[in-house]
Amino acid sequence: MEERETKGIAPYRMNQIVKTAADITDRLVNGRNLYSPTYHECEIVIELVAEAIKKSKNEYRRK
């Protein structure tokens, strides 16, 4: 069998990414954890998620 180089994101992986984004959006918009958030509060949540991802990325690379 030949090995082939995969470019981009595989469809299954993209589906999982979209589901995760949808879950975060659902939690924000429908008030599951935060009742009636403002746009500014939503931006804060997204920035906190982005910061957590950056920190975990840096920790993973150190090992």
C-alpha positions in Angstrom: 0.0 0.0 0.0 1.1 3.5 -0.7 1.3 6.1 1.9 -0.4 9.4 1.0 0.0 12.8 2.5 -3.2 14.2 3.9 -3.6 17.9 3.4 -6.1 20.0 5.4 -8.6 18.7 7.9 -10.2 15.3 7.4 -14.1 15.4 7.1 -14.6 13.4 10.4 -12.2 15.7 12.3 -13.9 18.8 10.9 -17.3 17.4 12.0 -16.0 17.1 15.5 -14.6 20.6 15.5 -18.0 22.0 14.3 -19.8 20.0 17.0 -17.6 21.4 19.6 -18.1 25.0 18.4 -21.9 24.3 18.3 -21.8 23.0 21.9 -20.0 26.2 23.1 -22.4 28.4 21.2 -25.4 26.5 22.6 -24.1 26.9 26.1 -23.6 30.6 25.6 -26.8 31.5 23.7 -29.3 29.3 25.5 -28.2 30.2 29.0 -27.2 26.8 30.1 -24.4 28.2 32.3 -24.7 32.0 31.8 -28.2 33.5 31.7 -28.8 36.1 28.9 -25.2 37.0 28.1 -24.3 40.2 26.3 -22.1 40.2 23.2 -19.2 41.5 25.3 -19.6 38.6 27.7 -19.7 36.1 24.8 -16.4 37.7 23.5 -14.8 37.3 26.9 -15.8 33.6 27.0 -14.3 33.0 23.5 -11.1 34.8 24.5 -10.8 32.7 27.6 -11.2 29.5 25.5 -8.6 30.7 23.0 -6.2 31.5 25.9 -6.7 28.1 27.4 -6.0 26.5 24.0 -2.8 28.5 23.6 -1.6 27.5 27.1 -2.3 23.8 26.6 -0.6 24.0 23.2 2.6 25.4 24.8 2.5 22.8 27.6 2.1 20.0 25.1 5.1 21.1 23.0 7.4 21.3 26.1 7.1 17.5 26.8 
